[in-house]
Amino acid sequence: MSERERKPQAYYDEIKAKFAAERDLRLAYRPEGTAQFTSDLDGDPVLAKYAADPYVEEIIEREPIDDEVEVLFIGGGFSALLTAARLREVGVESIRIVERGADVGGTWYWNRYPGVACDVIAYDYLPLLDEMGYVPTRHYAEGWEILEHCRAIARRYDLYDLAVFQTTVTSTIWDAEARQWVLGTDRGDTMRARFVICANGTLSKPKLAKIAGMETFAGHSFHTSRWDYEYTGEKLEKLHDKVVGIIGTGATAVQAIPNLAENAKELYVFQRTPSSIDIKNDWETDPEWAAKLQPGWQAKRRQKAMTAPPLSVTQIEERAQLSPEEKLRRQENANIDYMMRIHKRIDEIVEDPVTADALKPWYMFMCKRPCFHNEYLPSFNRPNVHLVDTHGKGITEVGPKGPIFEGVEYELDLLIYATGFEVQKTGIWNRIVGETGVELNDKYADGVRTVLGIHTHGYPNLFIMGGYQASFNFNLTDVLQQQGDHIAACIAYVRSHGFETIDPTYDAEEWWVQEVIAHRGKTNRNAECTPGYYNFEGESNRRQDGNYNGGFPAYVQHMASVRDRMEECFTFS
Ligand code: NDP
């Protein structure tokens, strides 16, 4: 009999009740939900500096562009790179990336904070490893390696030729007569494109908590995705005589804090809700293993990851006898066991029992993004590191000296906002106007409407990546690669059949909306979770605005079935 089976259900119920109490505490503090944050930083007299690009070496001055390409990507991160590679494979020559940053890379362009790495296994996470003949140097790649890989893809597929950097697309308008999209930018450009792919990322806009008095802070401050190495020094050596504070303890802060702890004179960590921190089982890639990899090895890994190991006959019989409630209960109990192991690990590592207790997350596994790090918890044993636990309340005020909590103003030289990113719900940030003159945001006013999260009726030749109504997967690259392959196949179909446009039918769109709805609301998980960006900060959300919850393999099968029924799902002209 396993240890789990020996614990009475009352043990689990008690922990669940504590999870609920912690969630309610946070909801009571922040009933405004997502409105507690802002990501409208551009143009704001106080906040614009938090979105400015600190990595750009030279601001390029140029004349507005007025030209035409076949495929245009809005955004130059993974979505654009892996789809562009597939488009090259099917013979598309004219491909342009338009990107706000000064290079490709997306997330990995912007996030250069010390310690930045990806805790999804690199052999699965980095795109196009087969095509690039590249094997990552570590089991979990560091940020610089991923950014360099992005640049290598752009070079290999000649994506720099037509790329336009330091430029933000502001409008995308369908010209029905020319059967083209016409894009406007913040540089006064008029770019025409046959196909447009919204590849602007799911978590790409830095977000700040609306904290009273932020503008009065007299010290230096920045957001983690705009790290000011001028101020900190490349190796944080300029922080040796500085008192540093960081607001937020999500996945970004967890990676940055150990480096700050080592280098700052004093470090104050302002915590609202702790992250769950598990072991990061990292290693350098074994060259002998890498040398033995056969062509197509990454594609095989991806395929394998999609196929769950077969259940034994006993397991199948056992499961068949369980009621849905019992299945859910077992799953929850297993999740609670996981979280209690996370608690035990904290007690084993963190020496001060009060700090250890404050670092314990009280919510169900996966209510927030789980983290993996070996140096984060030990950082709190250093004498220069101070945890300011706000127990769900958060920082609500900043004064000239620094954050204020319970009447104490913490005097800092540097304040770092690790407050995360706005969630990209619709896959669009700019003004997109389709065939009937309706803006896409207005079309979505009563709920997102797409086919597979990618196509939307009345917006021909427009493809959306990483938005809602697509499947969720812990390895986002898997989703993006499937979407990229699908989009390239659609464009190849249009070209090879002598068409110019592809538009999903209303019926296909309605089918997918209903498919999304059918898989939502099967559990109370979202409502029961502590607030965070996974559950819209505790806001209830409309039934079709969210991910497709039928599972990633089913999502991939649906894509294939759409491609098998092209003439039924789309109109072509
Ligand atoms: P998150 O949104 O995950 O974290 C924001 C943090 O700010 C939370 O701890 C939040 O607390 C805190 N916060 C917000 N407002 C306040 C306030 N007023 N006072 C105190 N604290 C506050 O952003 P991250 O940048 O950490 O991560 C975003 C995502 O990026 C991750 O979830 C992950 O998907 C991805 N990422 C992935 C990595 C990887 O290894 N693959 C590494 C880094 C990031 P609360 O929890 O209470 O809301």
Residues whose N, C-alpha, C, O or C-beta is under 5 A from the ligand:
A	BS01	NDP	A117 C118 D119 V120 A209 I247 G248 T249 G250 A251 T252 A253 F270 Q271 R272 T273 R369 G394 I395 A418 T419 G420 F421 P531 G532
